[in-house]
Amino acid sequence: MCGIVGYTGSRQALPLVLEGLRRLEYRGYDSAGIAVLDGAGGLKIAKKAGVLANLDGHLGSGSLALAGRAGIGHTRWATHGGPTDRNAHPHTGGSGKVAVVHNGIIENFAALRADLESAGTRMRSDTDTEVVAHLLAAAYRDGPTAGDLPACMAAVCRKLEGAFTLVAAHADVPSVLVAARRNSPLVVGVGEGEMFVASDVSAFIAHTRDAIELGQDQLVVITPDSAEITSFAAAEPDFKRFRVDWDVAAAEKGGFSTFMEKEIFEQPVAVERTLLGHFDGSGVVLDEQRLGVRELRTVDKVYVVACGTAYHSGLVAKYAIEHWTRLPVEVELASEFRYRDPVLGRDTLVVAISQSGETADTLEAVRYARRQRARVLAVCNTNGSQIPRESDAVLYTRAGPEVGVAATKTFLAQVTANYLVGLALAQARGTKSRGEVAWEYAALSRMPEAVAATLTVMGPVRDLARELAHSPAVLFLGRHVGYPVALEGALKLKELAYMHAEGFAAGELKHGPIALIENGLPVVVTMPSPKSRPILHSKMLSNIREIQARGARTIVVAEEFDDTVAPFADYLIELPRVPALFQPLVAAIPMQIIAAEIARSRGYDIDKPRNLAKSVTVE
Ligand code: F6R
């Protein structure tokens, strides 16, 4: 997690690095720090625990002291060592001439640290990163490649185990930055007479859209006019040049007070763009689909692996894929998948869903699946990230950058992409005729409209949410595709409002959780459609009666014109009527609004919930 950025060019580095950090702050906000090379053999550092604003405040009018045309910066999600000033990056080595920022975990740091300490090095922090700074300083001072920063960095990287993106600056080479990566992301931004390195393109998108994404075990040396990529392991460098297809406006708040709010309102477009170009008049087509129709036809089992919100989108996929293809689908938490010996083979399709494309648990699940010879299809929002790179095929969700830490528009985009996977499989296997696939796709194409219509009726839901802000807990119930919606509603509330929340399959309530119901407890119930799911609908009405009889305050999310439900709803939220399988695309929206609004009423920062980071690159 952690965000890192580096700049070298003709402009002052400090404001550009700080701007980059502001855009990367979603990756972690336990501390922030910056190092600037002053061009005269000096290296100046400022760092502060807490959010980036603390560093800004700390710099205050003293920012002139950090003048220089090359610099590196870091925004931290703490792993080794608490979120303190002393553990904030950059870390320095040797006599303070070399500074390093790091994203990831150096797994063998304890042994390396012990070696350094027994050789007399005094550690100044509790981090794994500081070890790298000392190793680099020592190699530069008197190793076999002394005085050659890239060669020293390569030698140090070869000693490291785990996941890392590193950027190093040395006072002796003031316009040069050296960066390296393994299992963590790193992109280069190629400007006019200036270069950037960063964890993701949003850090430099205001200055250049030309980028290079580094492959595994690669190292880049940037100067204002060049970016030279080599490999620090045996492999050939395999980098990828690309042009970012969104602009700085997409990474700004665009008039909304928070990124999350803006992203909630971008959902109709996220769904529309995810569908775009995936139907060619005769059938569903998937991009970068390196799995042919023949391979899809032989699939005999589908596993979906993902974490958190992406996992919930996978639960929705199960209902659609099983219904359309008659294939068995298992949905697994990526963190559990490879530890329980799942039965996989050449004809197993593993669908790995990840917004960031860098979630360590999902990445390891992908690697495990490929080792077992299964075929892996990634559903991902981040172009060229590690999970799609290591998969057999990829279907990109085109939701655009999501900065709010809680996933919103990417959830809807994932659900949409999963439907496309289901339809492509059904088409290849012939379980749905071309006409049926075309019909489903047409219905899906109308969903952006339904999502937009849902957003227009959320005003009263906000008022309701403010009333719920003082409840001790909220429960969420659903059946069928409403069950993952309930889980997602509870997750959003936990992560944003720090409130106890649970999602249940409504039928399961009577097997235990109903004991939780007490007078006034809010329970949010997603109703199945009375027309297309009449049996489930009537069972759900019974469930509502059961909880109402025990004092629950029922908040019912139902399809418009569902007259049967009103008598049982203490509060009714009406949604546009949509095909039953597609209901999560509209029903998730009130869940997002309720969580965001309760969190706001409780005075929390909804873009940066405590203890969380956007990309979870540790297992
Ligand atoms: C919740 C949330 C997380 C992510 C999870 C997976 O709002 O954002 O639960 O969904 O960490 O992340 P990705 O999709 O990047 O693999």
Residues whose N, C-alpha, C, O or C-beta is under 5 A from the ligand:
A	BS01	F6R	C307 G308 T309 A310 I353 S354 Q355 S356 G357 T359 V405 A406 A407 K614 V616
